[in-house]
Amino acid sequence: MKSIKFGFFTKLFTLIAILGIFTFSSCDKDDDPDTDPKVEDGIYVYGDGTALAGLDSKGLMKGTNNEADGNKPRNGMYELYIAVKAGTQGFNIAKVEGGKSTVYGPGAEFKVVADADKDNDEPKLWFSRGVIQATANKFTVPEDGLYHVVYDETLNVAVVARVEWGIIGGATPNGWGGSTALTSSPFNLTAMSFEIKDLILLAGEYKFRYSNGWKLILDGTVVRANTNYGGTLADLKVGAGNIQNTVVGKYTVKVDWALDKGVSASLTKTGDYTPPAYPDAMYIVGEGSPYGWDTPGTKADAIMHKLAGGGPSEGIFWKICHIEGGKGFKLSAANWGNPNLGFPEVTEFDAEGVAVLNESNNMKVNESGQYIVVVNLRDNKTKVSVKPAEVFGIGEAFGGIWDAGVPANKFTVDNATKTIVFPALLSNGAIRMYASHAWIPAWWNAEFRVDAGKIDYRNDGGDQAAVNGTAGQKITLKFDDNTGSIQ
């Protein structure tokens, strides 16, 4: 009997000891998020303001690319799209390593980024940014919606950005100059859609981006996260190349987000569309031009230039050249094709430009000089503007200023030598130049560069390869024969 009782108490004490150990271990976890033992190591988003009250594989942040480093994957940089409720519930970021979790929230310098402090390429809607720290304090948002959470472990910096999807590109109505907004479905913590119906898409390229931005800056020019998707619809990738649309028509465009699947997109053709026809090329010809009355298309330097950007930029052509006062000129498609514009064929002259007069059914101006001539063939009209030529520099070689129309970056027109000159570059770096006119929507629509002694125009193409300059170098442009120098 004694041995039986002894064995019973021995087992009882052992059981109590084991229970005590379990109780002590669970107390250690009181400040940690609810943890599934099967959750793998990684960086997680969770919180009562989301659909994930505790750590969950659906909240695992994924490695992402550094836009500032050729869009290469960056070690320790993570992102996740997640729906968040407004208010104080919010969310935290947690690092799980070896079964232990460390909870992070906003640091003292984590704050909303004011519009005045945003880079031109950053999202236009609300976002916050800053250093994070180990704390149970929550990241919060001002309104219910989908958000992009980015965290760089090396910098210890996070960004939380409001997401409203749009489509942008040469195939879209706004071209590359601005996004066409997609309308959000009602707020939902596990799935949301953004959609527009019967959108006209031309043959051309496009991408999806949110909140009218291309990137989020985490560390100046060193670390930047993409806010756009490209590649293909079947294989949508962050920051990838442009998507190609080959069939013109009306489409339902949709971007879907699901907590368990992330971001995807689709296009569904809903109708046909016949786009307006524009000439492949336009030329300036006539006694008043540098090219005489030779048949349009026979002198390559007489060609007018298309605008980059697609969409609203199609059907607009421009040309800078010297025009002799009192002598006639015309604007025509190749081989005197349609349109062939003398004075009577122009439906509207620019009231802000110089006076254009009738010279035997041709156009003429009174004063000789270097002019920019713009023809707009959109909306079944033929509008013409003639103004004194204006050329500007922008970006690195021009003091690092990216604002358009800066007086200090304006080139000097020399009518005596028929050249346009910038006397001395302000800084080292890429030389970016453009023709300025009120009918040209954005500076990059009429961009050009000097390469191997020739002016190389962007026309309706993409970004040109950089031509770098050195502070103090002089730029000389001669648009009549499309030559230039950087010395």
C-alpha positions as MATLAB code, in Angstrom:
seq = 'MKSIKFGFFTKLFTLIAILGIFTFSSCDKDDDPDTDPKVEDGIYVYGDGTALAGLDSKGLMKGTNNEADGNKPRNGMYELYIAVKAGTQGFNIAKVEGGKSTVYGPGAEFKVVADADKDNDEPKLWFSRGVIQATANKFTVPEDGLYHVVYDETLNVAVVARVEWGIIGGATPNGWGGSTALTSSPFNLTAMSFEIKDLILLAGEYKFRYSNGWKLILDGTVVRANTNYGGTLADLKVGAGNIQNTVVGKYTVKVDWALDKGVSASLTKTGDYTPPAYPDAMYIVGEGSPYGWDTPGTKADAIMHKLAGGGPSEGIFWKICHIEGGKGFKLSAANWGNPNLGFPEVTEFDAEGVAVLNESNNMKVNESGQYIVVVNLRDNKTKVSVKPAEVFGIGEAFGGIWDAGVPANKFTVDNATKTIVFPALLSNGAIRMYASHAWIPAWWNAEFRVDAGKIDYRNDGGDQAAVNGTAGQKITLKFDDNTGSIQ';
ca = [
       0.000    0.000    0.000;
       2.774    2.454    0.885;
       4.535    1.831   -2.390;
       1.287    2.338   -4.293;
       0.605    5.658   -2.494;
       4.165    6.820   -3.078;
       3.852    6.114   -6.792;
       0.562    7.981   -6.942;
       1.986   11.159   -5.322;
       5.105   10.969   -7.402;
       2.980   11.014  -10.546;
       0.785   13.781   -9.132;
       3.757   16.035   -8.339;
       5.230   15.362  -11.755;
       1.946   16.329  -13.416;
       1.725   19.564  -11.341;
       5.286   20.444  -12.262;
       4.579   19.951  -15.959;
       1.445   22.089  -15.754;
       3.448   24.753  -13.983;
       5.984   24.819  -16.771;
       3.252   25.225  -19.427;
       1.597   27.979  -17.393;
       4.883   29.871  -17.066;
       5.636   29.565  -20.789;
       2.240   30.925  -21.825;
       2.741   33.936  -19.529;
       5.930   34.741  -21.422;
       3.834   35.055  -24.600;
       1.285   37.520  -23.223;
       2.793   40.505  -25.097;
       3.253   38.619  -28.365;
       0.707   38.204  -31.155;
      -1.250   34.955  -31.281;
       1.221   32.590  -32.900;
       0.495   29.470  -34.880;
       3.485   27.139  -34.225;
       3.583   26.455  -37.973;
       4.140   30.117  -38.956;
       7.465   30.362  -40.759;
      10.167   32.913  -40.035;
       9.602   36.236  -41.739;
       8.071   39.705  -41.538;
       4.310   39.877  -40.904;
       1.511   42.444  -40.825;
      -1.305   41.791  -38.369;
      -3.746   43.699  -36.166;
      -7.369   44.278  -35.272;
      -7.671   46.903  -37.994;
      -7.073   44.158  -40.560;
      -8.573   40.728  -41.204;
      -5.646   39.173  -39.314;
      -5.856   39.415  -35.534;
      -2.713   37.316  -35.165;
       0.217   36.074  -37.167;
      -0.959   34.341  -40.302;
       0.662   33.231  -43.543;
      -1.702   35.617  -45.368;
       0.031   38.509  -43.624;
       3.552   37.430  -44.580;
       5.314   40.294  -46.379;
       7.043   39.377  -49.643;
      10.492   40.386  -50.795;
      10.384   43.175  -53.347;
      12.523   45.126  -55.818;
      14.469   48.354  -55.482;
      13.314   50.731  -58.220;
      16.449   52.831  -57.676;
      18.715   49.856  -58.468;
      17.439   48.809  -61.862;
      14.428   47.148  -60.239;
      16.617   44.380  -58.829;
      15.476   42.437  -55.745;
      16.719   44.089  -52.541;
      17.659   41.910  -49.609;
      15.618   42.814  -46.527;
      13.024   44.908  -48.363;
       9.419   43.676  -48.042;
       5.926   44.710  -49.094;
       2.290   43.717  -48.669;
      -1.037   45.054  -49.906;
      -3.650   44.808  -47.165;
      -7.064   46.322  -46.347;
      -7.120   48.392  -43.150;
      -9.939   49.953  -41.150;
      -9.662   53.575  -40.076;
      -9.322   54.304  -36.380;
      -7.135   53.287  -33.492;
      -7.178   49.512  -33.976;
      -4.579   49.647  -36.755;
      -1.844   47.080  -37.184;
       1.724   46.167  -36.298;
       4.671   44.688  -38.124;
       6.179   41.603  -36.497;
       9.440   39.808  -37.156;
       9.353   36.082  -36.461;
      12.705   34.392  -36.058;
      13.383   31.019  -34.504;
       9.872   30.849  -33.086;
      10.216   34.234  -31.338;
       8.430   37.379  -32.478;
       9.373   41.040  -32.145;
       6.557   43.544  -32.554;
       7.140   46.891  -34.287;
       5.123   50.080  -34.540;
       5.710   53.714  -35.547;
       8.743   55.475  -34.139;
       8.821   59.077  -32.942;
       9.657   60.380  -36.444;
       7.106   58.253  -38.294;
       4.591   60.721  -39.762;
       2.243   61.629  -42.581;
       4.094   63.024  -45.597;
       2.817   66.465  -46.593;
       2.054   67.106  -50.257;
       4.823   69.714  -50.394;
       7.351   67.106  -49.260;
       6.421   64.466  -51.833;
       8.596   63.718  -54.841;
       6.901   64.330  -58.208;
       6.768   60.566  -58.819;
       5.319   59.635  -55.433;
       1.603   58.865  -54.880;
      -0.679   61.881  -54.659;
      -2.932   60.375  -51.964;
      -2.183   59.915  -48.260;
       0.915   58.074  -47.110;
       3.075   58.015  -43.983;
       6.755   57.209  -43.675;
       9.540   56.953  -41.128;
      11.682   54.889  -38.790;
       9.908   52.182  -36.809;
      10.686   50.757  -33.371;
       9.885   47.830  -31.091;
       6.552   48.865  -29.584;
       2.954   47.742  -29.282;
       1.790   51.147  -30.631;
      -0.197   50.751  -33.831;
       0.194   52.007  -37.367;
      -3.139   53.710  -38.142;
      -4.814   55.055  -41.271;
      -7.295   57.926  -41.808;
      -9.935   56.053  -43.824;
     -11.023   52.530  -44.649;
      -9.274   51.236  -47.734;
      -6.551   49.207  -49.360;
      -3.005   50.099  -48.297;
       0.514   49.320  -49.458;
       2.890   48.534  -46.593;
       6.620   48.598  -47.382;
       9.386   47.836  -44.877;
      13.140   47.928  -45.356;
      14.896   46.023  -42.595;
      18.332   47.543  -43.281;
      17.051   51.123  -43.077;
      14.455   50.243  -40.424;
      12.069   52.457  -42.404;
       8.445   51.695  -43.309;
       5.872   53.366  -45.567;
       2.084   52.967  -45.412;
       0.315   54.311  -48.532;
      -3.338   54.594  -49.546;
      -4.086   52.613  -52.736;
      -6.532   53.702  -55.446;
      -5.698   51.885  -58.680;
      -5.564   53.450  -62.126;
      -4.353   52.610  -65.632;
      -1.845   54.747  -67.543;
      -0.043   54.604  -70.877;
      -0.069   55.400  -74.558;
      -3.001   53.037  -75.074;
      -5.172   54.939  -72.573;
      -7.223   58.155  -72.979;
      -4.800   60.227  -70.867;
      -1.662   58.758  -72.417;
       1.420   58.733  -70.191;
       0.486   62.134  -68.800;
      -1.936   60.870  -66.142;
      -3.792   57.842  -64.852;
      -7.376   56.944  -65.654;
      -8.907   56.154  -62.269;
     -10.606   52.829  -61.548;
     -13.600   52.897  -59.187;
     -13.265   50.950  -55.947;
     -15.757   48.349  -54.776;
     -17.162   48.725  -51.224;
     -14.569   48.328  -48.497;
     -13.880   44.756  -47.461;
     -11.113   43.330  -45.296;
     -10.498   40.234  -47.419;
     -11.101   41.269  -51.054;
     -11.577   44.473  -53.070;
     -11.864   45.351  -56.769;
     -11.135   48.500  -58.782;
     -12.916   48.766  -62.125;
     -13.875   50.952  -65.082;
     -16.227   49.907  -67.878;
     -16.156   50.678  -71.613;
     -12.743   52.348  -71.474;
     -11.308   52.993  -74.934;
      -7.873   51.432  -75.313;
      -5.755   52.009  -78.392;
      -3.007   49.757  -79.689;
      -0.062   50.560  -77.468;
       1.467   50.135  -74.033;
       0.078   50.615  -70.545;
       0.684   49.863  -66.875;
      -1.272   49.826  -63.631;
      -0.252   52.230  -60.873;
      -1.904   53.477  -57.735;
      -2.707   56.987  -56.534;
      -1.040   58.623  -59.557;
       2.457   57.696  -58.439;
       5.335   55.599  -59.721;
       7.413   54.984  -56.588;
       7.817   55.463  -52.837;
      11.103   56.864  -51.576;
      12.616   55.137  -48.569;
      16.110   56.607  -48.838;
      16.615   59.367  -51.417;
      17.928   58.029  -54.701;
      19.219   54.836  -53.087;
      16.128   52.848  -52.069;
      12.712   53.214  -53.717;
       9.697   50.926  -53.840;
       7.520   50.577  -56.938;
       3.865   51.603  -56.877;
       3.120   50.135  -60.306;
       2.675   46.771  -61.996;
       3.622   45.685  -65.505;
       4.753   42.632  -67.451;
       1.684   40.778  -68.713;
      -1.835   40.288  -67.421;
      -1.086   36.602  -66.918;
       2.141   37.362  -65.065;
       1.723   40.738  -63.385;
       4.915   41.882  -61.661;
       5.851   44.865  -59.544;
       7.786   47.482  -61.519;
       7.992   45.300  -64.629;
       7.963   46.598  -68.212;
       4.954   48.009  -70.027;
       2.039   45.752  -70.956;
       1.125   45.671  -74.657;
      -2.435   46.075  -75.920;
      -2.776   44.895  -79.519;
      -6.538   45.097  -80.131;
      -8.218   48.524  -80.231;
     -11.589   48.585  -78.531;
     -13.690   49.302  -75.463;
     -12.738   47.352  -72.360;
     -13.734   46.636  -68.805;
     -10.489   47.153  -66.908;
     -10.247   45.573  -63.478;
      -7.649   45.283  -60.715;
      -8.453   42.747  -57.997;
      -6.930   42.363  -54.562;
      -7.499   39.376  -52.291;
      -5.923   38.767  -48.906;
      -4.839   35.278  -49.879;
      -3.824   36.014  -53.495;
      -2.547   39.584  -53.663;
      -2.953   41.809  -56.741;
      -4.143   40.695  -60.182;
      -5.641   42.451  -63.217;
      -7.836   41.718  -66.214;
      -9.118   43.305  -69.438;
     -12.411   42.238  -70.996;
     -13.314   43.612  -74.445;
     -16.844   45.039  -74.442;
     -17.058   46.804  -77.812;
     -15.345   48.043  -80.946;
     -13.771   51.449  -81.530;
     -12.363   53.103  -84.648;
      -9.654   55.636  -83.745;
      -9.141   58.814  -85.780;
      -6.581   58.580  -88.571;
      -3.568   60.885  -88.456;
      -0.783   61.188  -91.032;
       2.415   59.259  -90.398;
       4.383   62.489  -90.842;
       3.927   66.209  -91.441;
       6.416   68.585  -93.109;
       6.962   72.333  -93.319;
       7.691   73.552  -96.837;
       7.747   76.801  -98.796;
       9.824   79.844  -99.642;
       9.493   81.100  -96.087;
      10.965   77.874  -94.663;
      14.569   76.626  -94.921;
      13.402   73.810  -97.246;
      11.823   75.532 -100.252;
       8.965   74.127 -102.270;
      10.413   70.655 -102.742;
       7.799   67.909 -102.429;
       7.077   67.219  -98.724;
       9.082   64.207  -97.602;
      12.051   64.740  -99.956;
      14.011   66.776  -97.382;
      14.337   64.866  -94.117;
      15.154   67.954  -92.044;
      11.745   69.462  -92.883;
       9.853   66.852  -90.874;
       7.718   67.939  -87.948;
       7.961   65.981  -84.723;
       5.356   63.870  -82.948;
       4.716   64.089  -79.217;
       5.581   61.381  -76.746;
       2.870   60.026  -74.475;
       0.252   58.615  -76.848;
      -3.457   59.145  -76.182;
      -4.140   62.886  -75.982;
      -0.795   63.688  -77.648;
      -1.531   61.890  -80.914;
      -2.261   64.101  -83.918;
      -0.084   66.998  -82.675;
       3.137   67.848  -84.548;
       5.769   70.525  -83.881;
       8.821   72.009  -85.567;
      11.370   74.709  -84.682;
      12.993   76.440  -87.639;
      13.856   79.862  -89.082;
      10.978   81.449  -90.999;
      11.522   84.374  -93.346;
       9.037   87.182  -92.813;
       6.704   87.980  -95.708;
       7.311   84.672  -97.512;
       4.830   81.823  -97.796;
       4.919   78.346  -96.268;
       2.609   75.346  -95.866;
       2.251   72.305  -93.644;
       1.623   69.044  -95.468;
       1.688   65.287  -95.243;
       4.196   63.509  -97.492;
       3.821   63.964 -101.279;
       1.269   66.760 -100.854;
      -1.069   64.255  -99.238;
      -3.874   64.913  -96.776;
      -3.740   67.178  -94.877;
      -2.202   69.846  -97.116;
      -2.575   73.063  -95.152;
      -2.341   76.496  -96.647;
      -3.994   79.513  -95.047;
      -7.615   78.665  -96.066;
      -7.385   75.054  -94.848;
      -6.595   76.050  -91.240;
      -9.769   76.140  -89.146;
      -8.210   77.995  -86.196;
      -5.057   80.025  -85.587;
      -3.637   80.422  -82.083;
      -4.719   83.787  -80.691;
      -1.725   83.701  -78.332;
       0.746   83.251  -81.188;
       2.084   85.714  -83.732;
      -0.262   86.840  -86.480;
      -0.365   84.389  -89.384;
      -1.422   86.036  -92.644;
      -2.627   84.888  -96.066;
       0.058   84.929  -98.763;
      -1.505   83.639 -102.008;
      -3.352   80.958  -99.990;
      -0.141   80.097  -98.158;
       0.742   81.123  -94.599;
       3.231   83.855  -93.704;
       4.495   85.882  -90.737;
       5.669   89.477  -90.834;
       8.943   89.199  -88.913;
      11.828   86.828  -89.662;
      12.976   84.675  -86.758;
      13.174   81.246  -85.184;
       9.691   79.995  -84.456;
       8.020   76.919  -83.094;
       5.201   75.834  -85.410;
       2.579   73.497  -83.918;
      -0.279   71.846  -85.801;
      -3.095   70.094  -83.923;
      -5.211   67.756  -86.068;
      -7.339   66.376  -83.253;
     -11.136   66.563  -83.022;
     -11.554   66.892  -86.805;
      -9.935   70.339  -86.744;
      -6.777   71.859  -88.202;
      -5.354   74.288  -85.655;
      -2.020   76.049  -86.175;
       0.144   78.049  -83.791;
       3.307   80.012  -84.624;
       5.290   81.425  -81.706;
       8.870   82.547  -81.049;
      10.860   79.398  -80.247;
      11.391   78.521  -76.579;
      13.748   75.773  -75.435;
      14.477   74.776  -71.839;
      16.728   72.384  -69.981;
      15.598   70.342  -67.000;
      17.070   67.942  -64.446;
      20.591   67.030  -63.421;
      22.719   69.189  -65.759;
      20.481   72.197  -65.132;
      20.986   72.564  -61.410;
      19.088   69.396  -60.536;
      15.769   71.261  -60.901;
      12.890   69.209  -62.302;
      10.355   72.017  -62.585;
       9.395   72.955  -66.147;
       9.786   76.472  -67.527;
      12.452   77.674  -65.049;
      13.785   81.022  -66.390;
      17.378   80.188  -65.424;
      17.180   77.069  -67.613;
      15.902   78.817  -70.721;
      18.068   78.761  -73.870;
      18.973   81.953  -75.726;
      17.686   82.448  -79.270;
      20.246   83.944  -81.690;
      18.400   84.890  -84.873;
      21.543   86.272  -86.497;
      23.246   82.856  -86.488;
      19.976   80.901  -86.557;
      21.023   79.004  -83.420;
      19.601   78.450  -79.941;
      22.215   78.315  -77.198;
      22.694   77.486  -73.521;
      25.985   79.171  -72.594;
      27.115   76.991  -69.674;
      25.664   73.890  -68.013;
      24.996   74.433  -64.337;
      25.941   70.952  -63.095;
      27.367   67.608  -64.103;
      24.821   65.023  -65.186;
      22.279   63.984  -67.795;
      21.345   66.702  -70.291;
      17.591   66.801  -70.865;
      16.068   69.445  -73.152;
      12.642   70.183  -74.566;
      10.665   72.546  -76.759;
       8.036   74.540  -74.870;
       4.572   75.452  -76.141;
       1.138   75.785  -74.520;
      -0.308   73.099  -76.818;
       2.312   70.580  -75.683;
       0.923   69.013  -72.451;
       4.167   68.122  -70.644;
       7.842   68.943  -71.081;
       8.824   65.366  -71.910;
       6.282   65.246  -74.761;
       8.686   67.368  -76.859;
      12.022   66.171  -75.492;
      15.207   65.778  -77.524;
      18.939   65.240  -77.044;
      22.163   65.921  -78.931;
      23.949   62.725  -79.947;
      26.961   62.525  -82.263;
      26.370   66.040  -83.584;
      22.694   65.522  -84.440;
      19.512   66.540  -82.621;
      17.783   63.268  -81.780;
      14.067   63.719  -81.082;
      12.066   61.554  -78.710;
       8.961   61.888  -80.921;
       6.354   59.302  -79.814;
       8.909   56.959  -78.255;
       9.986   56.231  -74.699;
      12.794   57.645  -72.591;
      15.983   58.283  -74.512;
      19.390   57.045  -73.385;
      21.104   59.706  -71.297;
      23.719   62.031  -72.766;
      25.815   63.376  -69.893;
      27.429   66.783  -69.678;
      29.880   68.644  -67.494;
      29.282   71.930  -65.686;
      30.364   74.843  -67.894;
      29.795   73.137  -71.243;
      27.988   75.115  -73.947;
      25.079   73.672  -75.940;
      24.425   74.955  -79.453;
      21.336   73.864  -81.398;
      20.587   74.500  -85.074;
      17.087   73.242  -85.748;
      17.073   74.070  -89.471;
      19.367   71.136  -90.198;
      18.856   69.332  -86.848;
      22.461   69.575  -85.759;
      23.920   70.415  -82.349;
      27.024   70.418  -80.207;
      27.985   70.110  -76.538;
      31.415   71.659  -75.940;
];
